[in-house]
């Protein structure tokens, strides 16, 4: 059995297509298919359902791909560990983040890359919480930044980073803009642009509205926090955004950011990594940086924004 064969199986499971899997592995489709046939012969079990086109993995194949992901992850972790012992940590760190937390990622990547100059970082910021947990489980990312809600799997280790609070982002010409704060009830009466319902950040906002007996219907929905700011800039909409994004954009000219009260809601956000020993050297290094970085304090220093309670 070769690592290459396991890589082909994992790629096929991910791509659901022989040609795309072969392209991802930089080999020809016949070479990938033949390698998988040899793997089946060696394991004496059918892994792939074959017809006129790819029809999925067999139940045995689904089980074997989990082992393949684990073996490949351990191989990569071993390489990272040996490299760190010889020349310092090197390679590629993969971080996944929910969109609402992506504005805080740079507070970790900056000190991490300074401490480990041979490492490059890939950040994917359009993931849902369940996507982050799935990609951690499948060893597709080294770490994630997401909401720390009850019910996280036991094989996930967490490190709290900050409490996400919410502000009403509105035009400076709006009557509410002259206030020091706004209530959720007042926000519900505005023409709102919000994140899509599939995103956990939106689900948190909807839950707060619901607890106050409110159910606003947004006029515009998007999967991008930056798009929320762009719509508010037009003066036609208002939005509810995490206070962390004021750290990135400040309060743009012509807008106001009012802390939302009645109720004041804070949701914990943190770093999640796979709880395995010895685990990923990349994940351990990022966790160590996170422990010594005051992310919450940095997010309170908002450029041009009013003080939040």
N, C-alpha and C positions, 0 to 999 in steps of 0.2 A: 504494500500500500504506500502510495506517494502523497505528500502534501498537495501536489498539483491536482491529483484526482479529487481530493476533498474540496479544494478551492473551486473546481468545476461544479461539483455538486451543490455547494453553497450558492454559487453564482446562478445556477439554473433554478434553484429554489427562490431566489430573489427576483430574477428577471422573468420567470414563467415563459421562457422562449429560448430555444436552442441557439438561434442566430445572435440574439442580444447577449446571451450568456457567454458565447464564444468571443464576441466583440469585447465584452468587459474583461475577459481573461487574455485578450490579445492572441488568440489562436484561431485556427479555422474550425468551422462547425464539425467537419468530419473528425478532426483530431479530438475535439471535446467529446463527441459521441462515442468514439472508440475508447477513450480513457474511462468513461463512465461504464461502458460494457465490461471492461476489464475489472473495474472495481466491483461490479455485480458478480462477476465470476469468482473473484477472490473471496467475497463475503458470502457467496452462495445464496444470494437473495436478490429479487428484482427490486430496484430502487425507483425506476422511472416507468410511468405508464406511456407506452409508445403506440401511436396510431399514425394517421396521415400527418398529424402535427402533435406538438407537446400537449399532453393531457393531464399533467400533474405528476406528483410523486405518489408512490404507493404508501400505505400506512407504515411499512417498514422503512421506506425512504424518508418519510417525515421524521421518524425516530433517529435514523442515522444522521440526518442533516444537523440535528441538535448536537450530536457527538462531534460531528465535523466542525461546527462552529466553535465548540469548546476546545477542541484540539488545536485548531488554527489560532485561537486567541491565546492559548497557553504557549504556543510556539512564538507568537509575536511578543508576548510578555517576557519570555525567556531571552529573546534577542535584545529587548529594551533593557532588561536587568543586566545582561552581560555588557552591553554598550555603556550603561551608566557606570558600571564598575571600572571600565577601561578609560573612557574619555568624557564621561558625563552623559546625562540623558540626551538622546537625540532621536530623531524620527518625526512622526506626525501625531499631534494630539487632536482628537475629534470630540467636539463638545456640541451637544444638542440643547436647544433652549426653547421654551414656550415664547411666543412673540412678545408677550407683555414683559418678560424678564430680559429680553435681548439687549435692552439699553444698559443693563448692569453688567453684561458679560465682560466688557472691556476693563472693568475694575479688577477682574481676576486675570485676564489674559496679559495685561500690561506687566504686572509684577511676575507672572509666571514666565513669560518670555525673557524678562530681564534676568531671572534666576537660572534659566535654562536656554542659553542663546543658540544651541544647536537644534532646538525643537521648533517646528512650524506648527501653526494651529489652524484647524478648520472648524468654523462655527456654522452650524445650521440652525436658523432661528425661526423656522416656520412649522415647528413640530407641536403637536398636541401632547398633553401629559401622557396619554396612553402610548403614543408613538415613542416617546423618550424611554419609557419602561420597556417597551418591546425591543427597541434598538439596543438598550443595555443588555437585555437578556440574550440577544442574538450577537452581541459583541460588535455591533456596527458603530457604536460610539464608546468613548472611554468614560465620559461623564455627562451629566445633564443638569440643567437648572430649571426647576419647575416648582409647582405648588406642593407644599408638604402637607398633604391631606391625610386623614385617617385611612387605614386600609392599604397602605403601601406594602408591597411584598416583603417577606422576611429576608429575602436575599439581597435587599437593597439597603445600603448604608446611607445615612443622611447627615448633612451639616447645615443648620439654619444660617441664612445670610442676612435677611432683612424682613421687615413686615411691609407688605404692599398695602398702601392706602390709595384713596381715590379722590380725584379732583374733577370738578366740572370745568371743562374747557369751553369758553364761549367768546363771542365777539365783544370787543371793548365797548361797542355801541349798545349792547344789550342792557336793559334796566338792571339786571342782576349784577352786572360788572362792577357796580359801585359798592357792592356789599363785601363784607369780610369773609363770608361763607355762604353756602347755599344748602338747602335741604334736598334730600332725594325726591321729595314730593314736588318741589319747584323744578327740579331737573326733568322730571317726567312730563312736564307740560311743554317742554321745548321740542323743536324739530331736531331729532337726535340722529347722529351717525354713530353706530356702534360696531364692535367686532361681530363676526358671524356666530350663530348659536352653537356651532360645533366646537368652538374654542372655550377652554376652561375659564379664561379671563372674562369672557362674556357671561358664562354660567354663574360666576361669582357675582357679577353686577346684577344679573336677573334675580338671583337669590335675595340680594339686599332689597331690590325693588319689591319683590314679592312679600318679604317680611314686613314691609311698610304698607302692604295692601295695594301695591301699584303694579301696573303691567303696561308700561309704555311700548309703543310700536315704532321702532326706528324707521326713518325714511330711507336710510342708506346703511348697508352692512358691508364690511370688508374684513380681510384677514391680515391687514397691515395697520399697525399703530401709526406709522408715518402718514398713511392715507387719511386717518382720522384728523390729524393736524391739518393736512392739506384741505380737507373739506371745511373745517372750522374757519380757516383763513378766508374762505369766500364770503363769510358773513351770513350764509344761509342756514348753517347748522351749528349745533353744539354737540359736545361729546363728553363721555365719562372715560377718563384715562388714568392709568396708574401714575402715582406721583413720581415714580422712577424716571419716566420719560421727560420730565421737566429738567432732570439732570443732563439729558442729552440736548434738548432743544431750548432750554430755558422757557420763558413765556414769550413767544414770538410777537413782534410788533402788531398791534391791532387786536390782540387777544388778552383775555384774563383767565387765570386759573384759580378757582375758588374751592377751598376744602369742602368736601361734602360731609354734612352732619345730619344728625337725627335720622339714622344712626351714623356714628363714626365706625367704620369697619376696617380691620387690618387682617390680612391673610399672610401666613408665613410662606416665604419662598426660600429655597435652599438648594444646595448641591446634592446630587444623588449619584452614587457609584455602586458598582456591583460589590457585594460583601463576600468576597472570596479571598482566600489566603493561598499564596502570597499576593495574588491579585496583580493588577496592572501597575507597572512602575509609573506610567503617565498619570493614572488616577491618584495614586498615592502622592505624587509630587504636587498635583493640582490641589488636592485636599489640604496638604501642608501649607501651601500658599494661602488658601482660603481661610485657614485657621488664624493666620497672622495678618489678615486684611480686614480692615473695618469698613466693610461694604455699606452697612447701614449708615454709619457716620458720613461716608462720602456722599451718599444719596441725599442727605439732609442739606448739603451745601449746594443749593439750587441756584444756577446763574440767573439773576434777574427775577426770581420767583418770590412771592410773599412767603413769610414764615408759615409753616403748616403746624397744626396742633399735634 
